[in-house]
Amino acid sequence: MWNPEQYLKFAQPRFRPAQDLLARIEIDSPQTVYDLGCGAGNVTRMLAQRWRDAKIVGIDDSEEMLQQARAENAHLDITWKCQSIAEWLPDEPADVIYSNAALHWLPDHQTLFPRLMDMLSKNGVLAVQMPNNFNEPSHTLIWETLKSGPRASRLEHLIRPSPVHSAQFYYDLVAKIASKIDIWETTYLQILRGIDPVKEWTKGTWLKQFLDALEEADRPEFEEDYARRLREAYPPQENGDTLFPFRRLFMVLQK
Ligand SMILES: C[S@@+](CC[C@H](N)C(=O)[O-])C[C@H]1O[C@@H](n2cnc3c(N)ncnc32)[C@H](O)[C@@H]1O
C-alpha cells in the first residue's frame, strides 16, 4: 500500500526530475494530457499549470495516493482515475502521455512502450522518467539484507533484475515509430538530512514491497539490518549530510 506521507518526505528531490522532464517537452497547446502513475498529484498540478486549456487526466491504481491528489488539487480542473496503467486506454488519442517515476513498476517494457506510442495523436509526445538506481547499494542492499535473513526463501520471488533497461533498448524499441527521439540519463547528487535518510527514501518506494511482504514483527530487525549496511555505503559527512547519488533515465518521444 502506498503511503503519500512517506513518499513526500523527500518531495523536493523527487520533484526535480519531473520538472526536468517537463522542460524538454516542446508541445505548446495540447488538448489532452495524461499523467500515468500520477501519485499524490503534485506533478499533475504542474502539468495543469503549464497547459491551462488542456484536458488533464491523472491515472493511478493507488486509492491512497489519489485521495491526496484530489484533496490537494480540488481547485483545479483535473480528472482522476483509479486504474492500472496496464489496462488503461485514453478516451481519445493523447497529445501528451507523461509519466514520472511510475513505469518501472510495470513489466514487459518491450510491449508497453510501443503500446503507449500507439495511443498518441499525430506529433503527440510520450515523456517518461524512471529511476535507474537498481544496481546501486540503495537497492542491492535490500536484496543482500533479505538473502542473509531468516525469511530469504519465502521472499526470494521479490528479488528481480532491474525493471529499467538501457537507453539503447528504448531507442531500438521506438526508432521506427517515433519522428523525434530524445533520451538521456542523469545522476543527481542528492544531499539528504536526518537519520538513515537513504532508508527513509527507499521506504517511500522500492523497499515498501519487501516490508509489506514481511510479518509485522520481523520488520524492525530487517529495517535496522538494512540501515546498518546503508550507513557503511553512504556514510554521513562531517556536517551530518548524507550524499546519495541517484541515477535516472529520461525520454521524450514524439510520434
Ligand atoms: C513513485 S510514485 C510517483 C508518483 C508521481 N508520478 C510523482 O512523480 O510524484 C509511483 C506511482 O505509480 C503508481 N503505480 C505503480 N504501478 C502502477 C500501475 N500498474 N498502474 C497505475 N499506477 C501505478 C503508484 O501507485 C504510485 O502512485
PDBQT file of the ligand as one rigid body, heavy atoms in Angstrom, charges set to zero:
ROOT
HETATM    1  C1  LIG A 301       6.907   6.789  -7.180  1.00  0.00    +0.000 C 
HETATM    2  S1  LIG A 301       5.223   7.222  -7.361  1.00  0.00    +0.000 S 
HETATM    3  C2  LIG A 301       5.311   8.591  -8.493  1.00  0.00    +0.000 C 
HETATM    4  C3  LIG A 301       4.119   9.490  -8.381  1.00  0.00    +0.000 C 
HETATM    5  C4  LIG A 301       4.127  10.729  -9.268  1.00  0.00    +0.000 C 
HETATM    6  N1  LIG A 301       4.216  10.416 -10.671  1.00  0.00    +0.000 N 
HETATM    7  C5  LIG A 301       5.272  11.651  -8.873  1.00  0.00    +0.000 C 
HETATM    8  O1  LIG A 301       6.171  11.856  -9.698  1.00  0.00    +0.000 OA
HETATM    9  O2  LIG A 301       5.268  12.157  -7.750  1.00  0.00    +0.000 OA
HETATM   10  C6  LIG A 301       4.684   5.889  -8.377  1.00  0.00    +0.000 C 
HETATM   11  C7  LIG A 301       3.167   5.863  -8.587  1.00  0.00    +0.000 C 
HETATM   12  O3  LIG A 301       2.865   4.900  -9.601  1.00  0.00    +0.000 OA
HETATM   13  C8  LIG A 301       1.701   4.243  -9.233  1.00  0.00    +0.000 C 
HETATM   14  N2  LIG A 301       1.656   2.940  -9.929  1.00  0.00    +0.000 N 
HETATM   15  C9  LIG A 301       2.536   1.929  -9.833  1.00  0.00    +0.000 A 
HETATM   16  N3  LIG A 301       2.162   0.916 -10.631  1.00  0.00    +0.000 NA
HETATM   17  C10 LIG A 301       1.021   1.309 -11.245  1.00  0.00    +0.000 A 
HETATM   18  C11 LIG A 301       0.148   0.698 -12.204  1.00  0.00    +0.000 A 
HETATM   19  N4  LIG A 301       0.392  -0.516 -12.682  1.00  0.00    +0.000 N 
HETATM   20  N5  LIG A 301      -0.943   1.390 -12.603  1.00  0.00    +0.000 NA
HETATM   21  C12 LIG A 301      -1.194   2.644 -12.124  1.00  0.00    +0.000 A 
HETATM   22  N6  LIG A 301      -0.402   3.268 -11.228  1.00  0.00    +0.000 NA
HETATM   23  C13 LIG A 301       0.691   2.601 -10.801  1.00  0.00    +0.000 A 
HETATM   24  C14 LIG A 301       1.768   4.104  -7.720  1.00  0.00    +0.000 C 
HETATM   25  O4  LIG A 301       0.508   3.885  -7.149  1.00  0.00    +0.000 OA
HETATM   26  C15 LIG A 301       2.388   5.446  -7.343  1.00  0.00    +0.000 C 
HETATM   27  O5  LIG A 301       1.430   6.410  -7.032  1.00  0.00    +0.000 OA
ENDROOT
TORSDOF 0
